[in-house]
């Protein structure tokens, strides 16, 4: 808005508290933005979301990411928006590639009956201790 104050003929006045508040909120929101890829990897690792959900909705997520970067940046120009959007885009794509390592395959089904590590007796899935030798299976 400082640009418009010269056209109107008014004096631009910015208080110190307003400047620091804007700087602090920009730094906090930018930090949160750069943490989102790590959160995505953790959500995939703990099997809360799937990587395919991200890849199917990629264009909507990137549109929302660009809108978020436009809100975060204090400058109204597209150059600052793109300067923040491109690193976040690269981080999100690398997070998708890293999340591939942690995603559990869906087609693998365990059909192996658990056995006691000490005596070899078949156990139920819920058995923490062997009913024969009474030893812990953890």
C-alpha positions as CSV (number, residue, x, y, z in Angstrom):
1,X,0.0,0.0,0.0
2,X,3.0,2.3,0.3
3,X,3.1,2.6,-3.5
4,X,-0.4,4.0,-3.5
5,X,0.3,6.6,-0.8
6,X,2.6,8.5,-3.2
7,X,-0.2,8.7,-5.8
8,X,-2.8,9.9,-3.3
9,X,-0.4,12.4,-1.7
10,X,-0.5,11.0,1.8
11,X,2.4,10.2,4.1
12,X,3.2,6.5,4.6
13,X,3.3,5.7,8.3
14,X,4.2,2.2,9.5
15,X,4.4,1.6,13.2
16,X,7.2,-0.6,14.6
17,X,4.7,-3.0,16.2
18,X,2.9,-3.5,12.8
19,X,6.2,-4.2,11.1
20,X,7.3,-6.7,13.7
21,X,3.9,-8.4,13.8
22,X,3.9,-8.8,10.0
23,X,7.5,-10.1,10.0
24,X,6.7,-12.6,12.8
25,X,3.6,-13.9,11.2
26,X,5.3,-14.2,7.8
27,X,8.2,-16.2,9.4
28,X,5.8,-18.5,11.4
29,X,3.6,-19.3,8.4
30,X,6.6,-19.8,6.1
31,X,8.0,-22.2,8.7
32,X,4.7,-24.1,8.9
33,X,4.7,-24.2,5.1
34,X,8.1,-25.8,4.9
35,X,7.1,-28.3,7.6
36,X,4.1,-29.6,5.6
37,X,6.2,-32.1,3.6
38,X,7.6,-33.7,6.7
39,X,4.1,-34.0,8.2
40,X,3.0,-35.6,4.9
41,X,5.8,-38.2,5.2
42,X,4.9,-39.0,8.8
43,X,1.2,-39.4,7.9
44,X,2.1,-41.9,5.2
45,X,4.5,-43.7,7.5
46,X,1.9,-44.2,10.2
47,X,-0.6,-45.3,7.5
48,X,-3.0,-42.4,8.1
49,X,-3.1,-41.3,4.5
50,X,-1.9,-42.9,1.3
51,X,0.5,-41.5,-1.2
52,X,-2.1,-42.2,-4.0
53,X,-4.4,-39.7,-2.3
54,X,-1.9,-37.0,-2.9
55,X,-1.1,-38.0,-6.4
56,X,-4.8,-38.2,-7.4
57,X,-5.5,-34.7,-6.0
58,X,-2.1,-33.1,-7.0
59,X,-3.5,-30.2,-9.0
60,X,-5.9,-29.2,-6.2
61,X,-3.2,-29.4,-3.6
62,X,-0.9,-27.3,-5.6
63,X,-3.6,-24.7,-6.3
64,X,-4.2,-24.5,-2.6
65,X,-0.5,-24.3,-1.9
66,X,-0.2,-21.4,-4.3
67,X,-3.1,-19.6,-2.7
68,X,-1.5,-20.2,0.7
69,X,1.9,-18.8,-0.5
70,X,0.0,-15.8,-1.9
71,X,-1.5,-15.2,1.5
72,X,1.8,-15.8,3.4
73,X,3.9,-13.4,1.4
74,X,3.6,-9.7,2.4
75,X,4.3,-8.5,-1.0
76,X,1.4,-8.3,-3.4
77,X,3.4,-9.2,-6.5
78,X,3.5,-12.5,-8.3
79,X,7.3,-12.7,-8.1
80,X,7.3,-13.2,-4.3
81,X,4.5,-15.7,-4.6
82,X,6.4,-17.8,-7.2
83,X,9.6,-17.4,-5.2
84,X,8.0,-19.2,-2.2
85,X,5.8,-21.6,-4.2
86,X,8.6,-23.2,-6.2
87,X,10.7,-24.4,-3.2
88,X,7.5,-25.7,-1.6
89,X,6.6,-27.5,-4.8
90,X,10.0,-29.1,-4.9
91,X,9.8,-30.1,-1.3
92,X,6.3,-31.6,-1.7
93,X,7.4,-33.6,-4.8
94,X,10.5,-34.9,-2.9
95,X,8.2,-35.8,0.1
96,X,6.1,-37.9,-2.2
97,X,9.2,-39.7,-3.4
98,X,10.5,-40.2,0.1
99,X,7.0,-41.4,1.3
100,X,7.2,-44.1,-1.3
101,X,9.7,-45.9,0.9
102,X,7.5,-45.8,4.0
103,X,4.2,-46.8,2.4
104,X,3.2,-50.3,3.1
105,X,2.1,-52.4,0.2
106,X,-1.6,-53.2,0.2
107,X,-1.4,-56.6,-1.4
108,X,0.8,-58.2,1.2
109,X,-1.3,-60.2,3.6
110,X,0.3,-62.1,6.5
111,X,-1.1,-65.6,6.6
112,X,1.7,-67.1,8.7
113,X,0.6,-68.5,12.0
114,X,2.8,-67.1,14.8
115,X,4.9,-69.5,16.7
116,X,6.6,-69.2,20.1
117,X,10.2,-68.1,19.7
118,X,11.4,-70.6,22.4
119,X,9.3,-73.8,22.2
120,X,7.8,-73.5,18.7
121,X,4.2,-73.9,19.8
122,X,1.5,-72.2,17.6
123,X,0.1,-69.0,19.2
124,X,-2.9,-66.8,18.7
125,X,-2.4,-63.3,17.3
126,X,-3.4,-61.9,20.7
127,X,-1.0,-64.0,22.8
128,X,1.8,-62.0,24.4
129,X,3.0,-65.0,26.4
130,X,3.3,-68.6,25.3
131,X,0.8,-70.8,27.1
132,X,3.3,-73.7,27.1
133,X,6.6,-72.2,28.2
134,X,5.1,-68.9,29.6
135,X,7.8,-66.8,28.0
136,X,7.2,-63.3,26.5
137,X,7.0,-63.0,22.8
138,X,8.1,-59.4,22.6
